[in-house]
């Protein structure tokens, strides 16, 4: 016999968990995850940095609101999610200025070297700094969303891959693993698999594309000082930051991929380390661990949130790209308000108008 809920969310990454915690207690919610553990794919492979000056204007607006929402929760948690960590762009003057936006300001060459003394002076000529950027304790944030959702009555089911979904009467009938569900609203928060979920549900896919992004943690001869900024190339060819006594590095690649359990390509991390050793005095050595996540994007780079105009009760919450942790809380706030209003309930407090308006100007409803 199918279990009945107001809302069934497909996907247990940061998008789905954020929405589950925002909806739970206001309606009945089930979150269904294909893997045996939550946040197994991209959400567990994050750079753990929230940067208000990073991404298109819509993403920057959502990031500011997400930071506000997380900061409001930090005082109630056993350990903070947010810790101040500046973000610095380096490169030639033209490229840095073209990429600097939002809260980022240009700084002098000498200031950049003082902030990150491992940089070789000849490795860049210009720099921009965002001092409103924060490191993010992703496991604490994910667990907070999970715990809040469960405490408010949400059911979370793992190891249940979606295999069927069809519109019946005024709702949806869903099959996942050995479980069956009925719901008024079906939320597609499946990340790299969002288009696949749409196809299974008989909904036209949006052409969302996953892209690879690899990172690694490696030992160094000369550690970055505590409080060092995260440093990224303005041409988006690498970034690195302190990770305890080690360093986290990424080639910042943007390579199209199928939806899969991605792994680093042989040689990618080694080539990056060789390059960074030529640009810095870090002395990067042994790789302790490496991983690849998938950043799923719509063609215009704007996160996807809204009811599908051609499939009643089918809600898209996808395409947050590499900005998932930056945008997830604001996106969940907006999505929860729209879902509750759409099913005839009270939406409660309206989301911050600037984030709602920013998203509405680009893509609020799907295929309207």
Secondary structure by P-SEA (a helix, b strand, c coil): cbbbbcbbbccccaaaaaaaaacccccbbbbbbcccccccccccccccccccccccaaaaaaaaaaaaaaaaaccccccccbbbbbbbbbccaaaaaaaccccbbbbcaaaaaaacccccccccccccccccbbbbaaaaaaaaaaaaaaaabbbbbcccccccccccccbbbbbcccccccccbbbcccccaaaaaaaaacccccbbbbbbbbbbbbbbcccccccccccccccccbbbbbcccbbbbbccccccccccccccccaaaaaaaaaaaaacccccccccccbbbbbbbccccccccccccccccbbbcccccccccccaaaaaaaaaaaaaaaacccccccccaaaaaaaaaccccccc
